[in-house]
Amino acid sequence: MQYRLPPLNTLRIFEAIYRRGSIRQAAAELCLTPQPISQQLKILESSLGQSLFERSIRSLTPTEAARRLYGPVKEGLDQFAQGVSAVSGDTAKKSLYLH
């Protein structure tokens, strides 16, 4: 089956923006600067042909399209995480290296 999806990284970024309510906070969480986060959001919006957030000077308000998209995207990312965890297992060593 072929999937017609926007770039998956844009969905991960969308989820962080939606949950945090801020491009700046999503950028901090993802260890990126706000500029690439904004660019990825624009790519997603262009791919979907819809705005996902109403922008004002210091806030983002999710549109109806964003509210409908968030649940399935969150579930999908959660399932990806479960799959990766199942493959890597909880027995993987966690190491801390100090230099």
Secondary structure in CASP SS format (residue, H / E / C, confidence):
PFRMAT SS
TARGET T0000
AUTHOR 0000-0000-0000
METHOD secondary structure of the structure
MODEL  1
M C 1.00
Q C 1.00
Y C 1.00
R C 1.00
L C 1.00
P C 1.00
P C 1.00
L H 1.00
N H 1.00
T H 1.00
L H 1.00
R H 1.00
I H 1.00
F H 1.00
E H 1.00
A H 1.00
I H 1.00
Y H 1.00
R H 1.00
R H 1.00
G C 1.00
S C 1.00
I H 1.00
R H 1.00
Q H 1.00
A H 1.00
A H 1.00
A H 1.00
E H 1.00
L C 1.00
C C 1.00
L C 1.00
T C 1.00
P H 1.00
Q H 1.00
P H 1.00
I H 1.00
S H 1.00
Q H 1.00
Q H 1.00
L H 1.00
K H 1.00
I H 1.00
L H 1.00
E H 1.00
S H 1.00
S H 1.00
L H 1.00
G C 1.00
Q C 1.00
S C 1.00
L C 1.00
F E 1.00
E E 1.00
R E 1.00
S C 1.00
I C 1.00
R C 1.00
S C 1.00
L E 1.00
T E 1.00
P E 1.00
T C 1.00
E H 1.00
A H 1.00
A H 1.00
R H 1.00
R H 1.00
L H 1.00
Y H 1.00
G H 1.00
P H 1.00
V H 1.00
K H 1.00
E H 1.00
G H 1.00
L H 1.00
D H 1.00
Q H 1.00
F H 1.00
A H 1.00
Q H 1.00
G H 1.00
V H 1.00
S H 1.00
A H 1.00
V H 1.00
S H 1.00
G C 1.00
D C 1.00
T C 1.00
A C 1.00
K C 1.00
K C 1.00
S C 1.00
L C 1.00
Y C 1.00
L C 1.00
H C 1.00
END
